[in-house]
Amino acid sequence: MSELRIAMEQVRYSTISTLRNPAAVFFGLMLPVVFLLIFATIFGNETIEARGGIKTSTYYVPGLVALGIVSTTFVNLAITLVVLRENRVLKRLRGTPLPVPAFIAGRASSAFGMAIALTVVLLAVGRLAYGVSLPGNTIPAVVLGLLVGSAAFCCLGFAVSSLIPNEDAAPAVINAIVLPLYFISGVFFPTDDAPAWLNNLASVFPIKHLAEALLNAFEPSTTGAGIEWVDLAVVAAWGLAGLVVAALSFRWTPKGE
């Protein structure tokens, strides 16, 4: 069997495993949709002048797409890898003929597929329920943001999994990382009026840059393809750093062995 076919089998297996996990489905696919319904219902459809006249409901969509990308790649991937490692599943896989690239590609591709599905669902719900303005000329910016963001956060998921001591600590560690960053990165609400030091702190991390790159594609004032190369470069740099850390420290055996 070729490595490509093996990788495709890994994609199928990983996707089925995720869909059979109620917690992963809810937090990865359903929670961003629930957030959209709540925010758009509570805060209505006001115009945010500081953001080029974008409607409130439209503002939430790219931010929650960014949250969904992080959730389906970084969060789910890191926690799943720790659980598999501590239960010696990775150790057993390492002893099989399964090629390492096929395993990695299968896991990453499955996470990427979930991110695409979530993006489509959010766009559909936003459009049908709240009349969200969908990108036209800026569709390339959305697609590129989805690709770069998913790849980068998959790399970071592999990297962070090697630093988590055990499966009980995994959800706490991952949520302690992402939850504060969601709030200060403008995922849930604009942070233009936040203190400068807080915005500067958020700018160090990739979630803000991913959210900004996607948001730019939805702003009515955006011209051209709407690709934010600087923001995407920061996200890609974090992904490259995660790839290096993962290559140097990824573990196939439980901590302590």
C-alpha positions in Angstrom: 0.0 0.0 0.0 1.4 3.4 -1.0 2.1 6.1 1.6 -0.6 8.3 0.0 -3.2 5.6 0.4 -2.1 5.0 4.0 -2.3 8.7 4.7 -5.9 8.8 3.3 -6.8 5.9 5.6 -5.4 7.9 8.5 -7.6 10.8 7.5 -10.6 8.6 7.4 -9.8 7.0 10.7 -9.1 10.3 12.4 -12.2 12.0 11.1 -14.4 9.1 12.2 -12.8 9.1 15.7 -13.4 12.8 16.0 -17.0 12.6 14.9 -17.6 9.8 17.4 -16.3 12.0 20.2 -19.3 14.2 21.4 -17.0 16.6 23.3 -14.8 17.2 20.2 -17.8 17.7 18.0 -19.4 20.2 20.4 -16.4 22.3 21.2 -14.9 22.0 17.8 -17.9 22.4 15.5 -21.0 23.4 17.5 -19.6 25.9 20.1 -18.6 28.6 17.5 -22.0 28.4 16.0 -23.7 28.7 19.4 -21.5 31.8 20.1 -22.6 33.3 16.8 -26.2 32.8 17.6 -25.8 34.2 21.1 -23.7 37.3 20.1 -25.7 38.2 17.0 -29.0 37.9 19.0 -27.9 39.9 22.0 -25.9 42.6 20.3 -28.0 43.0 17.2 -26.7 44.3 14.0 -25.2 47.7 14.8 -22.6 49.3 12.5 -19.0 49.4 13.8 -17.6 52.5 12.2 -14.1 51.9 13.5 -14.0 48.8 11.4 -15.0 50.3 8.1 -18.7 50.2 8.7 -19.0 46.5 9.2 -22.2 45.2 10.7 -21.9 43.5 14.2 -23.2 40.2 12.9 -20.7 40.2 10.1 -17.9 41.1 12.5 -18.5 37.9 14.6 -18.2 35.5 11.7 -14.5 35.9 10.8 -13.6 36.0 14.5 -15.5 32.8 15.2 -14.0 31.2 12.1 -10.6 32.0 13.6 -11.7 30.4 16.9 -13.0 27.4 15.0 -9.7 27.0 13.2 -7.8 27.1 16.5 -10.3 24.8 18.2 -10.4 22.1 15.5 -6.6 22.1 14.9 -4.6 23.3 17.9 -7.0 22.4 20.7 -8.4 19.1 19.6 -5.1 17.9 18.0 -3.0 18.7 21.1 -5.4 17.1 23.6 -5.9 14.0 21.4 -2.2 13.5 20.9 -1.6 13.6 24.6 -4.3 11.1 25.3 -3.0 8.8 22.6 0.5 9.1 24.0 -0.3 8.5 27.6 -2.4 5.5 26.7 0.5 4.1 24.8 -1.4 4.2 21.5 1.4 6.3 19.9 4.0 3.8 21.2 2.2 0.9 19.6 1.8 2.8 16.3 5.5 3.6 16.3 6.2 -0.1 16.3 4.0 -0.8 13.2 4.9 -0.2 9.6 2.8 3.0 9.6 5.1 5.7 8.1 5.4 8.7 10.4 4.6 11.2 7.6 1.4 9.3 6.9 0.3 9.5 10.5 1.1 13.2 10.8 -0.5 14.0 7.4 -3.6 12.0 8.4 -4.1 13.8 11.7 -3.4 17.2 10.3 -5.6 16.7 7.2 -8.5 15.5 9.4 -8.2 18.6 11.5 -8.0 20.8 8.4 -11.2 19.2 7.0 -13.0 19.9 10.3 -11.9 23.5 10.0 -13.3 23.8 6.5 -16.6 22.3 7.5 -16.9 24.7 10.4 -16.2 27.7 8.2 -18.9 26.6 5.7 -21.4 26.2 8.5 -20.6 29.5 10.1 -20.9 31.3 6.8 -24.2 29.6 6.0 -25.7 30.3 9.4 -24.5 33.9 9.3 -25.9 34.5 5.9 -29.3 32.8 6.4 -30.0 33.9 9.9 -28.5 37.4 10.1 -27.9 38.5 6.5 -24.1 38.5 7.0 -22.3 40.0 4.0 -20.1 37.3 2.5 -16.8 38.1 0.7 -16.8 38.6 -3.0 -13.4 39.8 -4.3 -11.8 38.9 -1.0 -12.6 35.1 -1.2 -8.9 34.4 -1.8 -8.1 36.1 1.5 -10.5 33.8 3.4 -9.1 30.7 1.7 -5.5 31.7 2.3 -6.3 32.5 5.9 -7.9 29.2 6.3 -5.0 27.3 4.8 -2.2 29.2 6.6 -4.1 29.2 9.9 -4.9 25.5 9.8 -1.4 24.5 8.9 0.2 26.8 11.5 -2.0 25.7 14.4 -1.6 22.0 13.5 2.1 22.5 13.9 1.6 24.2 17.2 -0.7 21.5 18.3 2.0 18.8 17.7 4.5 21.1 19.5 2.5 21.8 22.6 1.4 18.2 23.0 5.0 17.3 23.8 5.1 19.8 26.6 1.9 18.6 28.4 2.8 16.2 31.2 -0.4 13.9 31.2 -3.9 13.6 29.7 -5.6 15.0 32.8 -3.6 18.2 32.5 -4.2 18.5 28.7 -7.6 20.3 28.7 -6.6 22.7 31.5 -3.3 23.6 29.9 -4.7 24.1 26.4 -7.7 26.2 27.6 -5.4 28.3 29.8 -3.5 29.1 26.6 -6.3 29.9 24.2 -9.1 31.4 26.3 -7.3 34.6 27.4 -6.0 35.0 23.8 -9.5 34.7 22.4 -10.6 37.6 24.5 -7.7 40.0 24.0 -7.4 39.1 20.2 -10.7 40.6 19.2 -12.4 37.2 18.5 -15.5 38.0 20.6 -15.6 41.8 20.4 -13.5 44.7 18.9 -10.5 45.6 21.1 -9.8 49.0 19.4 -10.5 50.8 22.7 -8.5 48.4 24.8 -5.3 49.6 26.5 -2.4 49.8 24.1 -0.3 47.4 26.2 -3.1 44.8 25.9 -3.3 45.1 22.1 0.5 45.0 21.9 0.5 41.8 24.0 -2.2 40.2 21.8 -0.1 41.2 18.7 2.7 38.9 19.9 0.5 35.8 19.4 -0.9 34.3 16.3 -4.7 34.2 17.1 -5.0 38.0 16.8 -3.2 38.0 13.4 -5.4 35.2 12.1 -8.5 37.0 13.3 -7.4 40.2 11.7 -6.5 38.6 8.4 -9.9 37.0 8.2 -11.8 40.1 9.4 -10.1 42.2 6.7 -11.8 40.0 4.0 -15.2 40.9 5.5 -14.8 44.6 6.0 -16.8 46.7 3.4 -14.0 49.1 3.0 -11.5 46.5 1.9 -10.4 46.7 -1.7 -8.7 44.2 -4.0 -8.1 40.6 -2.8 -7.9 41.7 0.8 -4.9 39.5 1.7 -3.2 40.7 4.9 0.3 39.4 4.1 1.9 40.7 7.3 -0.7 39.1 9.6 -0.4 35.8 7.7 3.4 36.0 7.8 3.2 36.2 11.6 0.8 33.2 11.8 3.1 31.2 9.4 6.2 32.1 11.5 4.5 30.7 14.6 3.6 27.6 12.7 7.2 27.2 11.6 8.4 27.6 15.1 5.9 25.0 16.2 7.2 22.6 13.5 10.7 23.0 14.7 9.7 22.4 18.4 7.6 19.4 17.3 10.5 17.9 15.3 12.8 18.2 18.3 10.5 17.2 21.1 7.5 15.2 19.9 7.1 12.0 22.1 5.7 8.7 21.1 6.0 7.3 24.6 4.3 8.4 27.8 6.1 10.9 30.0 8.3 9.1 32.5 9.2 6.2 30.2 
